[in-house]
Amino acid sequence: MKTEQENKNASNRRDFIKTSAIAAAAFMIVPRHVLGGKGFLAPSDRLLVAGIGAGGKGESDISMFAKSGKADIAFLCDVDDRRAANSVKAFPKAKYYKDWRELLDKEHKNIDAVSVSTPDHNHAIIALAAMQLGKHVYVQKPLTHDIYEARILTAAAKKYKVVTQMGNQGASNDGPRQMKEWYEAGLIGDVHTVYAWTNRPVWPQGIPWPSKKAEIPKELDWNLWLGTAPEKDFVDKLVPFNWRGWWDYGTGALGDMGCHLIEAPFSVLNLKYAKEVEASVGSVYVDEFKRGYFPESCPPSSHVTLKFPKTNKTKGDVTLHWMDGGIQPERPEELEANETFGDGGNGTLFIGTKGKMMSETYSANPKLLPLSKNKDIKVAPKYARVPDGANGHYKQWVEAAIAGYGKQEVSSPFEIAGPLTEALLMANLAIRSFDIQKTVGGKTTYPGRYTKMLWDNDNMKVTNFDEANQFVKREYRKGWNNLTL
């Protein structure tokens, strides 16, 4: 039975919907679909964007859409008024909401597209709701929190025929295209092994959940911030940044940097879905020979090995190593002692049968190894570059959305971003399985440690360690419906 407050909220929501037509009539610029059906170009030829998540990365995303010269930020939404303050000031004509559901209910007729830049655990539910309304979507990386969510959004992009882009802007850099050209010209032979590494996390991980709850800031709607995540008390030093290190909300270093560093291997080698994964993680000892057990927190470091099946760009399986927490692979022997490996803290290394190549964060500054080889490269450009590279990632999506579904190419559509995100989340599945406990007869064991997980991609399940499948799809908090197409 609904409470009096729930009935009041439902009544208010119906009132919002009834008045939306009046609000739309007063709006100065109407969305293109109102003027002439799906795909119609308005006289102003501009995209009306609702920014859900207006602070931090959301603030910079929204700013870049506006700088494209072809988008108007029509609405802003954030659960924390403090974080949204800069965007509210920058776009004073944009109406402001706290609840994204209310925004979409009331204003869906007044927008063409939605930008989603919230903590990872709420990406999918917001993006799918917008797509089901026929809105083009730009979603920050990683695309989703769970493997199941990534699969759903990949299918939704095709079903609802909307223009999609994930916020891994390095996909629009020249680097991936240049490395594709080098690889297809045979400069390094057949790639069989890839390494990607990062100095992240740069927030606390491998720690216990705080025991002391804190006072919720008056500007923050904690219930809306939690969204799909389990009910918990508010604690200090979680919002706005450190949530990345907690499994209920974030996806650790893999979610933060994996989409930037593993995008190039996906692009160059046409990787899709992994078939097996194994992981080892860094330990935190809290006393002599006493290892800390903090299953709610991502580990301080990890090394994950993913194996991908042969593609049309490789002669056999590809093994991809992921390392975080400052762990790096062995320096290639072709690299001189004082030459920088990757960009120092981050990088990607391709190992082929005839040579090697590496790149930095965002696939920037690709180089053949040894570095002396780069003086004499004679490979003609084959793939069109995105104007302004990574910074052009935003304008590329805006222009593609204006043109309509299927009319213009984007660098990271969900058909590519979905499988890429799934690979990262497969790695996290192996990492999280490391902390699965079993106690029998008073003896505690960890059966997920040092186990190779075999993946049935069609059925989205680990076939040899069923306990790991709890990390494929989580149950949303009561009141938040799980995703369905």
PyMOL commands that set and color helices and strands:
alter all, ss='L'
color gray80, all
select helices_A, chain A and resi 4-26+32-36+57-67+81-90+100-110+120-132+147-160+169-172+174-184+222-226+242-245+252-261+263-269+361-363+371-376+389-403+414-433+466-471
alter helices_A, ss='H'
color red, helices_A
select strands_A, chain A and resi 47-52+71-77+95-97+113-116+136-139+164-166+191-197+276-281+285-287+290-291+302-308+318-324+347-352+356-359+367-369+438-440+443-445+453-456+461-462
alter strands_A, ss='S'
color yellow, strands_A
deselect
rebuild
show_as cartoon
